[in-house]
Amino acid sequence: MRITGHPVLPDLPADEVGFTFNGEPYTAREGEPVAATLLANGVRQLRVSPVAVEPRGIYCGIGHCYECRVWLNNDTQVRACLTPATEGDSFASERTEE
């Protein structure tokens, strides 16, 4: 479900990187945003809102809304729509206790 040719956007490199989201492995094109990879693989829900306890996913896709926040390596929250996939990274909906 990836766009492979676009009249305005440049093609992504053919090199692939692997990462996990909620423990599941995914393969992305190098430089591809995490949210794009997850969307291409059918993942729509990235987290649950802490107050309303409602599912959240990609909303604006350009980093303004913060709806796509995920935990990176159980250390910090990042916006999945802006964060490029990097080999070996672990992303999650929730931070886990160590």
ZADO-1210 file (C-alpha; in nm, 4 decimals, padded with zeros to 6 digits):
<atoms>
<atom x="00.0000" y="00.0000" z="00.0000" code="MET" pos="1"/>
<atom x="00.2908" y="00.2382" z="-00.0553" code="ARG" pos="2"/>
<atom x="00.2976" y="00.5097" z="-00.3173" code="ILE" pos="3"/>
<atom x="00.5903" y="00.4133" z="-00.5354" code="THR" pos="4"/>
<atom x="00.5752" y="00.6949" z="-00.7862" code="GLY" pos="5"/>
<atom x="00.4654" y="01.0514" z="-00.7220" code="HIS" pos="6"/>
<atom x="00.4817" y="01.3514" z="-00.9583" code="PRO" pos="7"/>
<atom x="00.6166" y="01.5865" z="-00.6889" code="VAL" pos="8"/>
<atom x="00.7756" y="01.3805" z="-00.4110" code="LEU" pos="9"/>
<atom x="01.1134" y="01.2135" z="-00.4650" code="PRO" pos="10"/>
<atom x="01.1383" y="00.8358" z="-00.4627" code="ASP" pos="11"/>
<atom x="01.2514" y="00.6787" z="-00.1362" code="LEU" pos="12"/>
<atom x="01.5763" y="00.4827" z="-00.1378" code="PRO" pos="13"/>
<atom x="01.5447" y="00.1105" z="-00.2006" code="ALA" pos="14"/>
<atom x="01.7426" y="00.0334" z="00.1178" code="ASP" pos="15"/>
<atom x="01.5282" y="-00.1128" z="00.3931" code="GLU" pos="16"/>
<atom x="01.5464" y="-00.0867" z="00.7716" code="VAL" pos="17"/>
<atom x="01.3732" y="-00.2944" z="01.0373" code="GLY" pos="18"/>
<atom x="01.2029" y="-00.1727" z="01.3528" code="PHE" pos="19"/>
<atom x="00.9314" y="-00.2893" z="01.5903" code="THR" pos="20"/>
<atom x="00.6012" y="-00.1355" z="01.6940" code="PHE" pos="21"/>
<atom x="00.4329" y="-00.2846" z="02.0001" code="ASN" pos="22"/>
<atom x="00.6634" y="-00.5847" z="01.9641" code="GLY" pos="23"/>
<atom x="00.5732" y="-00.6579" z="01.5991" code="GLU" pos="24"/>
<atom x="00.8474" y="-00.6322" z="01.3332" code="PRO" pos="25"/>
<atom x="00.8091" y="-00.3954" z="01.0357" code="TYR" pos="26"/>
<atom x="01.0270" y="-00.3124" z="00.7375" code="THR" pos="27"/>
<atom x="01.0509" y="00.0454" z="00.6137" code="ALA" pos="28"/>
<atom x="01.2314" y="00.2188" z="00.3353" code="ARG" pos="29"/>
<atom x="01.5297" y="00.4105" z="00.4677" code="GLU" pos="30"/>
<atom x="01.4148" y="00.7616" z="00.5597" code="GLY" pos="31"/>
<atom x="01.0445" y="00.6760" z="00.5514" code="GLU" pos="32"/>
<atom x="00.8452" y="00.8117" z="00.8469" code="PRO" pos="33"/>
<atom x="00.7384" y="00.5477" z="01.0977" code="VAL" pos="34"/>
<atom x="00.3721" y="00.6497" z="01.0559" code="ALA" pos="35"/>
<atom x="00.3901" y="00.5925" z="00.6791" code="ALA" pos="36"/>
<atom x="00.5312" y="00.2437" z="00.7264" code="THR" pos="37"/>
<atom x="00.2661" y="00.1527" z="00.9815" code="LEU" pos="38"/>
<atom x="-00.0115" y="00.2938" z="00.7638" code="LEU" pos="39"/>
<atom x="00.1185" y="00.0962" z="00.4640" code="ALA" pos="40"/>
<atom x="00.0963" y="-00.2153" z="00.6799" code="ASN" pos="41"/>
<atom x="-00.2614" y="-00.1540" z="00.7925" code="GLY" pos="42"/>
<atom x="-00.1869" y="-00.0120" z="01.1381" code="VAL" pos="43"/>
<atom x="-00.4363" y="00.2662" z="01.2075" code="ARG" pos="44"/>
<atom x="-00.4210" y="00.3016" z="01.5860" code="GLN" pos="45"/>
<atom x="-00.0925" y="00.4283" z="01.7281" code="LEU" pos="46"/>
<atom x="-00.1947" y="00.4958" z="02.0875" code="ARG" pos="47"/>
<atom x="-00.4865" y="00.5580" z="02.3250" code="VAL" pos="48"/>
<atom x="-00.5511" y="00.9071" z="02.4613" code="SER" pos="49"/>
<atom x="-00.4759" y="00.9213" z="02.8351" code="PRO" pos="50"/>
<atom x="-00.7781" y="01.1324" z="02.9345" code="VAL" pos="51"/>
<atom x="-01.0648" y="01.0173" z="02.7107" code="ALA" pos="52"/>
<atom x="-00.9173" y="00.6664" z="02.6642" code="VAL" pos="53"/>
<atom x="-00.9952" y="00.6787" z="02.2921" code="GLU" pos="54"/>
<atom x="-00.7861" y="00.5429" z="02.0024" code="PRO" pos="55"/>
<atom x="-00.5535" y="00.7862" z="01.8285" code="ARG" pos="56"/>
<atom x="-00.3767" y="00.7556" z="01.4952" code="GLY" pos="57"/>
<atom x="-00.2442" y="00.9699" z="01.2145" code="ILE" pos="58"/>
<atom x="-00.4455" y="01.2906" z="01.1928" code="TYR" pos="59"/>
<atom x="-00.2594" y="01.5755" z="01.0222" code="CYS" pos="60"/>
<atom x="00.0466" y="01.3805" z="00.9065" code="GLY" pos="61"/>
<atom x="00.2700" y="01.6914" z="00.9158" code="ILE" pos="62"/>
<atom x="00.3617" y="01.7213" z="01.2834" code="GLY" pos="63"/>
<atom x="00.1161" y="01.9855" z="01.4025" code="HIS" pos="64"/>
<atom x="-00.1347" y="01.7868" z="01.6044" code="CYS" pos="65"/>
<atom x="00.0713" y="01.5393" z="01.8137" code="TYR" pos="66"/>
<atom x="-00.1943" y="01.2681" z="01.7717" code="GLU" pos="67"/>
<atom x="00.0651" y="01.0207" z="01.6411" code="CYS" pos="68"/>
<atom x="00.2912" y="01.0325" z="01.9486" code="ARG" pos="69"/>
<atom x="00.4624" y="00.7013" z="02.0193" code="VAL" pos="70"/>
<atom x="00.7378" y="00.5956" z="02.2581" code="TRP" pos="71"/>
<atom x="01.0813" y="00.5533" z="02.1012" code="LEU" pos="72"/>
<atom x="01.3003" y="00.2920" z="02.2689" code="ASN" pos="73"/>
<atom x="01.0869" y="00.3284" z="02.5857" code="ASN" pos="74"/>
<atom x="01.2666" y="00.6569" z="02.6510" code="ASP" pos="75"/>
<atom x="01.0985" y="00.9528" z="02.4826" code="THR" pos="76"/>
<atom x="00.7817" y="01.0331" z="02.2906" code="GLN" pos="77"/>
<atom x="00.8159" y="01.1263" z="01.9239" code="VAL" pos="78"/>
<atom x="00.5720" y="01.2121" z="01.6467" code="ARG" pos="79"/>
<atom x="00.5557" y="00.9080" z="01.4196" code="ALA" pos="80"/>
<atom x="00.4687" y="01.1219" z="01.1172" code="CYS" pos="81"/>
<atom x="00.7997" y="01.3113" z="01.1443" code="LEU" pos="82"/>
<atom x="01.0346" y="01.0427" z="01.2780" code="THR" pos="83"/>
<atom x="01.2211" y="00.8422" z="01.0147" code="PRO" pos="84"/>
<atom x="01.2414" y="00.4690" z="01.0653" code="ALA" pos="85"/>
<atom x="01.5850" y="00.3640" z="01.1864" code="THR" pos="86"/>
<atom x="01.7307" y="00.0139" z="01.1976" code="GLU" pos="87"/>
<atom x="01.6705" y="-00.1564" z="01.5312" code="GLY" pos="88"/>
<atom x="01.4466" y="00.1083" z="01.6888" code="ASP" pos="89"/>
<atom x="01.1559" y="00.0019" z="01.9054" code="SER" pos="90"/>
<atom x="00.8341" y="00.2047" z="01.9015" code="PHE" pos="91"/>
<atom x="00.5350" y="00.1507" z="02.1291" code="ALA" pos="92"/>
<atom x="00.1944" y="00.2904" z="02.2121" code="SER" pos="93"/>
<atom x="00.2737" y="00.2972" z="02.5830" code="GLU" pos="94"/>
<atom x="00.5841" y="00.3269" z="02.7937" code="ARG" pos="95"/>
<atom x="00.6603" y="00.0085" z="02.9824" code="THR" pos="96"/>
<atom x="00.7934" y="-00.0169" z="03.3343" code="GLU" pos="97"/>
<atom x="01.1481" y="-00.1470" z="03.3498" code="GLU" pos="98"/>
</atoms>
